[in-house]
C-alpha cells in the first residue's frame, strides 16, 4: 500500500486512510518493518528437556515428587506441538545434560514435515504457512523424514533423528490436510517426490484417510469461509490406538503396525491433477498442494528460487475418499465423501485451499435423487439395502481395523453403536 494510505494511530496501532476505510474482506495486510532487541528464543526446548529429565531422575532430596517412579516417558504433540517435537528431536534435545534419553517415544500428529520458526532471531513460532497466509515464515526445512537421505535441492544429507543413540521411537500421524498443506508425502519419499523411501525400524508413518487437520467431531457440518461444507470426520480413534501402540513399543518392545501411507509404487500417491476425484456439480477441486518454500535467511526471509520440493497427495476412489491409509468406518462404509481439503469462498482468493479445513459431501439418499442431480456416486439406497446392511458394513470395517491393531475394540464398539443410531431407512 502507498504510504499515504495508512498512518500510525499509536506505536502499536495502524489505521487505513482516508479515515473510516475498512480492510478488504479476505485480504491479508502484511506490515514489514525494521525491528530491534529480539527476545531470546528456543529456551523452551531446554525447558522441556530439563523438566522431563528431572522428573525421571532418581535423586529427589525431597523435592522431586516422581523420583524413582517413572520408568518411561512418551510425548504426544498435535499440530504446532507436533512440529515442536520434530525440532526437539532433530536439534538434539532428547539427550539430557547427564547423558540420558528424555523421551523414549514420540507421537507427532498432524505436523506434516514441519518444524517451528523458533530457533532464530525474531522467530514467531505461532506462525504456520498455508496457501493463503504466512508465506514468509520459515517452517519446513530438510531433513523432513526419519529416513537418511540426500537432498538435491540444498545439497545436504541427513535424517530427522540424529542417530546418536538418544533418538526416541517415532510415530507420525497425518490426515489428508497435511498432504495438501504441509508436505506430508515427503515423510516417505525423496525430496523431489520421485521414489518411495523406506523408514527405519524405529519409525512409523500413517495417513488417517480422508481426515482433516482440526478433527471437528460431533458438530454439524457448516461452510464457514469455505466453498464446501466443512468435514466432521474425527481422526481421534486412529490417534488413540497408535498412542497405545507407542506405549507398548516403549515399555515391552512390541512393534506397532506397519506404516500405512499412500505410495508411488502402488499409484496411491500422485500429483494433484491425478487424484481421480469424481465430477460433482458445484464442487471445485484444488489444482495444486501448498508449496514448501525454502529460505536463505531467517531475518526478513524471502523464498528462494531454483529447484523446489515436490509434495504429492493421496489418490481417491470413485467416491472421492482416500484409497490408502487407515480407513476409519466413516470412509470404509461411507455415507459421504470426506476430503482433507476445502477451498475458500468469495471474497477470499479463488481456488486457494481453505486454511486447514476438509470437505464433507453427503451421498444422495435415493437413486432418483442422485440421477436428478447428476451425482456419479451411488446413493445410500443403492449401497445399503436396509439399515442392517449399513450396520453390517460398519461392523466389518471395525473388525478388520481391530484385527490389524489400528482401532481399539472399545472405540470400535462405540462406532458400531453410533452406526445403529444413524441407520434409519
Helices and strands as residue ranges (DSSP letters): G 3-5, E 6-10, E 13-16, H 43-56, E 74-78, H 80-90, E 105-109, E 149-150, E 157-158, E 169-175, H 176-181, G 184-187, E 203-208, H 236-252, E 269-270, G 272-274, E 313-314, H 329-332, E 336-339, E 359-362, H 367-373, H 380-383, H 387-403, H 409-422
